[in-house]
Amino acid sequence: MRGDGSERDILEDARLVKQVRELRRLVPAGREPCGLGELFQDAATYIEGLQVQVKVMRMLLDRIADE
């Protein structure tokens, strides 16, 4: 049962706090104070931006390779 204050619950909470802290560190906008929902949205937006950058770089490399 969750929330009974057991050692397992405390360890799971500590792991979650650590993971959220790490996500805040990795996401550029994540250092600003915000709730988890906003942090997850910022992370998703950041990942989408990275995917676009990779796609553009691949297109540029393909173009250079064709020359």
N, C-alpha and C positions, 0 to 999 in steps of 0.2 A: 504494500500500500504506500503510495507516494504521499509525502508531506508529514510523515510521523516523526521526523527529526532523526532518523536513523543515520548511522555513519555512512551508509551507502548513499542516502539522499544528499547528505552534506558534500560527499565527494563528487556526486553528479552535478550539484549546483556549482561547486568550485570549478569543475571542468567546463561547464557552460559559461561561466564568467570569464574564464581564460580564453575560450574560443571567441566570445564576443569582443573581448579586448584585442585579440589578434586581428579580427576582422576590421575593427575600427582603425587599427594601425595600417592595414593593407589598403583600405579604401581611402582615396585622397580626401573626400568630403566626410569621411567617417570620424574624424577627430572633433568635429563640431558636435555639441551636445544634441542628441536626438533620441527618439525612441527606437526600439528594435525594428518596427515596421519600416520606418524611414531609413534606418541603416541598411536593411535588406534591400530596399528599393535602390538606394545609392550604390550598393554592391552590384546589383543586377545591371544598372545603367553603366557602371564602370566596366563590367565584363563585356557588355554589348559594344562599348567603345573600343575596347581592346580587340575584340573580334573584327571590327571594321578596320582597324589599323593593320592587323595581320592580313586581311583580305587585300587591302591596298598595296601592302609591301609585296605580296605574292604576285599581284598583277604587274607591278613595276619590275620585279625580277624576271617574270616571263617575257616582258617587253624587251628588257636588256638582253636576255638570252637569245631572243629572235633576231637581234641586230647583227 
